């Protein structure tokens, strides 16, 4: 039972958004689609332990979810719109096979654009996309957004209600409306990638499926808006970053820092594609870089043949601090200062930043304090990092650093 439940959870996390997207296209009602998928999941929990996992779990979930939605619509078919939806869904049930992959991709793209409707606030768009498209749990979303779980749950409810109340359509908007949504769409796709590459507390270092999903969505967007510099830069950033994923852990599953990674394990094809996309992106924007192009350039500096070019990284973070200032940019710029001008200079810059919970800040301070020989302060900083919900490999790495310092 426990094994089946774990497999079901993984199926739902990876495939749930696709099933919801297919149903939402048919029903025109995001809430009803999500409720139907939840009902299908409960049915699976009761059925799969006895019958085993079906050969095509996603198709199974989609079929059962369609039937659950049809039951609801039939109970309410005194309303004309509900009756029409029920008739359309009944037609679908005559063919229970899974949709073609290309149709699923299009459905997901529609759902991303729906979640990024300008009538919704930015954080609402992000939370809804991460929950609906990516299947992230409320705790995971709260961690990414640095918000409380209760606040995220309430925001999701209010957002769904607003979509229903305002009649926000489930469709890719006309070409003329795409630019108005580009910033939000790019931001949420980037955050999907970030959520995957940052891993999960107490779990894996990289959620490969989430990273792959973000890259796939970025490719779809680039195809939808060919030649758009922002999207080319975003895709370049993801590819150049994801290319190092296999080298982040050694054979024993332990964390490997960038400087110590085995470059032969990097994905050279993704690096080459990312560099080409970055060049094309900068050409199309006449060298005036936005945040994704600058971040992609940082990623390119990290994979330079001779090792990380820290002077270039420092220059780029200086530009990022002007173009897209954020706490993460401030911390990373201080790290680059520490590499170029020494840990004392880097620490001095970190100490000017306001207190904040991100893991990266504590790790950066701990490393600089360790290099300066300030053992007690370094141990305290590493312990602060351990309290910031790192992934399981990061926990072991940080515990090892503490043990080495107090040993």
Long-range contacts (C-beta under 8 A, 24 or more apart in sequence): 1-49, 4-48, 4-49, 4-52, 4-53, 5-45, 5-49, 7-53, 8-41, 8-44, 8-45, 8-48, 8-53, 8-57, 11-53, 11-57, 11-58, 11-61, 12-41, 12-61, 12-135, 13-135, 13-136, 13-209, 14-135, 14-209, 15-57, 15-58, 15-61, 15-135, 16-41, 16-61, 16-135, 17-108, 17-111, 17-132, 17-133, 17-134, 17-135, 18-58, 18-104, 18-107, 18-108, 19-58, 19-61, 19-62, 19-65, 20-111, 20-132, 21-104, 21-107, 21-108, 21-110, 21-111, 21-133, 22-62, 22-99, 22-103, 22-104, 22-107, 23-62, 23-65, 23-66, 23-69, 24-107, 24-110, 24-111, 24-114, 24-170, 25-107, 25-110, 25-170, 26-66, 26-85, 26-88, 26-89, 26-92, 27-69, 27-73, 27-85, 27-89, 28-85, 28-169, 28-170, 29-85, 29-164, 30-114, 30-132, 30-160, 30-163, 30-164, 30-170, 31-160, 31-163, 31-164, 32-69, 32-72, 32-73, 33-65, 33-69, 34-132, 34-160, 35-68, 35-69, 35-72, 36-65, 36-66, 36-68, 36-69, 36-72, 37-61, 37-65, 39-64, 39-65, 39-68, 40-64, 40-65, 40-68, 43-68, 56-98, 58-98, 59-96, 59-97, 59-98, 62-98, 62-99, 63-93, 63-96, 66-92, 66-93, 66-96, 67-93, 105-216, 105-220, 108-133, 108-217, 108-220, 109-172, 109-217, 109-220, 109-221, 109-224, 110-170, 110-171, 110-172, 111-170, 112-185, 112-188, 112-189, 112-217, 113-171, 113-172, 113-173, 113-181, 113-185, 114-163, 114-168, 114-169, 114-170, 114-171, 115-188, 116-181, 116-184, 116-185, 116-188, 117-163, 117-168, 117-181, 118-180, 118-181, 118-184, 119-162, 119-166, 119-168, 120-159, 120-162, 120-163, 120-168, 122-184, 122-187, 123-147, 123-155, 124-155, 124-158, 124-159, 124-162, 125-184, 125-188, 126-187, 126-188, 126-191, 127-152, 127-155, 127-156, 127-159, 128-156, 128-159, 128-160, 129-188, 129-191, 129-192, 130-188, 130-191, 130-192, 130-195, 131-156, 133-192, 133-217, 134-192, 134-195, 134-210, 134-213, 136-195, 136-210, 140-195, 140-200, 143-201, 143-389, 144-191, 144-194, 144-195, 144-198, 146-357, 146-358, 172-224, 178-224, 178-225, 182-225, 182-228, 182-230, 182-231, 185-221, 186-221, 186-230, 186-231, 186-234, 186-292, 189-214, 189-217, 189-218, 189-221, 189-234, 190-214, 190-234, 190-237, 190-238, 190-292, 192-217, 193-218, 193-238, 193-241, 193-242, 197-241, 197-242, 197-245, 198-391, 199-391, 199-393, 199-394, 200-391, 201-389, 201-390, 201-391, 202-389, 202-391, 202-392, 202-395, 203-391, 203-392, 204-391, 204-392, 204-393, 205-248, 205-249, 205-255, 205-391, 205-392, 205-393, 205-394, 206-245, 206-248, 208-245, 211-238, 211-242, 211-245, 214-238, 215-239, 215-242, 227-284, 228-284, 229-281, 229-282, 229-284, 229-285, 229-290, 229-293, 230-281, 230-290, 230-292, 230-293, 232-277, 232-278, 232-280, 232-281, 232-284, 233-277, 233-278, 233-281, 233-282, 233-289, 233-290, 233-292, 233-293, 233-295, 233-296, 234-292, 234-296, 235-274, 235-277, 236-274, 236-275, 236-277, 236-278, 236-281, 236-292, 236-293, 236-296, 236-299, 236-300, 237-274, 237-292, 237-295, 237-296, 237-299, 238-274, 239-270, 239-271, 239-273, 239-274, 239-277, 240-270, 240-271, 240-274, 240-275, 240-278, 240-296, 240-299, 240-300, 240-302, 240-303, 241-299, 242-267, 242-270, 243-267, 243-268, 243-270, 243-271, 243-274, 243-303, 244-302, 244-303, 249-393, 253-393, 254-393, 254-396, 254-397, 255-393, 255-394, 255-396, 255-397, 258-302, 258-308, 259-307, 259-308, 266-303, 271-303, 274-299, 274-300, 275-300, 289-319, 289-323, 290-323, 290-324, 291-320, 291-323, 291-324, 294-319, 294-320, 294-323, 294-324, 295-320, 298-332, 308-339, 310-336, 310-339, 310-340, 311-340, 313-339, 314-339, 314-340, 327-353, 327-356, 327-358, 327-361, 328-358, 328-360, 331-358, 331-360, 331-361, 331-364, 332-360, 334-364, 335-364, 338-364, 338-367, 338-368, 338-371, 343-367, 343-368, 343-369, 343-371, 343-372, 344-368, 344-372, 347-372, 357-388, 358-388, 359-385, 359-388, 359-389, 359-390, 359-394, 362-388, 363-398, 366-398, 366-401, 370-401, 370-405, 375-405, 375-406, 378-405, 379-405, 379-406
